[in-house]
Amino acid sequence: NATEPWVHIWDYIVTESQAGASYRFSYCCQNEVGTSMWSETSELITMSPSYPDKPKAPYLATRNDTTPSSLKLTWDPPFDHGAQIK
């Protein structure tokens, strides 16, 4: 129960995890008296996929990509970091 005076809620941000990767975690506590046993390993936790990079500007690939009534624009897809590009 987190309302007990001896209970401490602790937050930790995991850095350098891979987007879309799955991890399991365990932890221990330490104070001036010593170190606790390690916790049981958590259930599998999957990181959210990251968002794709911003696309670069479209361009005309050749001079023939224009007519008096149309343009044919080309663009290179951005790096998707494993996320779906819509």
ABEGO torsion letter per residue (X at the ends): XAABAABBBBBBBBBGBBBGBBBBBBBBBBBAAEBBBBBBBBBBBBBBBBBBBBBBBBBBABAAABBAABBBBBBBBBBAGGBBBX
